[in-house]
Amino acid sequence: MIHNTAIINSKAKISSSVEIGPYSIIGPDVEIDKGSIIHSHVNISGHTVIGMNNQIYPFASIGSEPQDMKYRGEKTKLLIGDNNIIREYVTINPGTIQGGGITKIGNNNLIMIGAHIAHDCIVRNNVVIANSTAIAGHAEIEDQVIIGGNCGVQQFTRIGKMAMIGGMTGVSRDVIPYGLSTGNRNYLNGINVIGLRRNKALNKDIIGLTEAYKEIFISEKLNENLKKLNGDFKENSYVKEIIEFINKDKKRPICTPFSK
């Protein structure tokens, strides 16, 4: 059902099962797939593609021009997957030419009130971004990450799978998969053991990961520590993910317990 006060450009591609509430505005280059619900007073613009069964709440602004001084009106995109909940006053911007031209939001994410996701970000699946958190351009948030309220994530930062970021943390260094990170400028303070248990990780794998963590971060000499790491630990799939994450981008600073 589409409310009679909604303003929908005739060129927009809207599935017949989509619901659009009062006073929402949908631009000409927007596509919305079946089962999605757009509540009242939502603005969706730009080259934005929204998948199935999403809910977008009042006063969200989706697809408006990126906040990048290099942007000159290029036709860049915002792609949003399925089953996402995007709460009130959330803003999500499309990509820029310099960043590849696409901002991507995956599936089954909860983006809470007042959060901002900037241009060229990648937010994968089953991510929770709490109230008033701002994620700057080009950041990459992997599966099952939880980011607490009022956090700031610096541009180009990577947050690994199932990491958990405490509220009011300034994330300026990459966070390893399964890591716990907090602080005015983020440091690492352990492994997300509770998250692993909730996801039915085996106890032996959790123990192996926590023991490997002690060796990887025994000192600030991260590369040397990785070289010395006990070979048995490298058979642990969670440890493998951490090693691959660290080695993937040597230019980025990694958050460690010594980052305080």
Secondary structure, DSSP 8 states (H G I E B T S, - for coil): -B-TT-EE-TT-EE-TT-EE-TT-EE-TTEEE-TT-EE-TT-EE-SEEEE-SS-EE-TT-EES---S-TT--S---EEEE-SS-EE-TT-EE----GGGTSEEEE-SS-EE-TT-EE-TT-EE-SS-EE-TT-EE-TT-EE-TT-EE-TT-EE-TT-EE-TT-EE-TT-EE-SBB-TTEEEETTTTEEEEE-HHHHHHTT--HHHHHHHHHHHHHHTSSS-HHHHHHHS-GGGGGSHHHHHHHHHHHH-TTS-B--TT--
